[in-house]
Structure formats: C-alpha cells, structure tokens
Amino acid sequence: MAYRCQVVKKVKFLNDQSIYWGNQLECEFGGDRYFGNLVGMDFIMTCTCEENGENLELLL
C-alpha cells in the first residue's frame, strides 16, 4: 500500500513480509473519508482513506 504525503506523491511504508494490526473507522462528523489505524512492532500509523482503503493519505 502506498500513502499520499504532502512532500512526495506516494510512499510505501509497509513491508509485504511483515504482519500488522489494522482498523478502519468511520468519521463521526460525516463525509466520505474514514480513519485508518495501523500498528507494527515499532510504530503506529494513522491515515485517512476512502471506503475499502482507497486513496490513502498519511496523517501521523
């Protein structure tokens, strides 16, 4: 999965050989974006995305 960032167009952060815990949450304020949270052994990532994880944008 590649994430859109403000500095460059897309960056791949994840290793295809690793296992991650992830979750997708609907925004409580409406709209068509979701919050995605992803946890690895040494990091936590938060992003926004459209339904089914499309058009990912990195937040934190």
N, C-alpha and C positions, 0 to 999 in steps of 0.2 A: 504494500500500500504506500502510495506517495502522498505527501501532505503539502498543501499550498502554504507558502510563507510569504511575508512581506518583502524579504530581501531577494529571494530567488523564486523561480516559478514553482518547482516541486522538489521535495527532498524525501529520500527513503530513509526512515529511521529504524525500521524493524528488520531483524534477521529472520529469514524464512525458516531457519532451522531451530529457532527458539520457540518456547511456549509462553503465551501471555494471557492474562486475565483481562477481559474487556466487558464493557457495559454501554448501552445506548439509552439515553433518557430524553423524553420529550421536554420541550421548553414549556414552563408553566405560564409564560407570558404570551403564548400563541405564536403564530408564524409557522414556517415550513422547515425550520432548522432543528436539529437535535444536538444534544451534547454527547460526546463520546469520551469515555474514560478508559485508559489502557494502562496496565501495571505490569512491569517486568521485575526482575530480581533487583535492579538497581535504579529504577526510575518510575515516575508517574507522569502520564501524558494526558492532557485534556484538549479536545478539539471540538469544533462544530462540524456538522455534516448534514446532508440531505438524507431522506429516508434510504435505508439499506446501505448506509455508509458511503454514499456518492458525494463527490466534491468536498473532500475533507479540507479543513482549514485549521492549522495549528493555533492553539491559544496559549498553552503553557507546557 
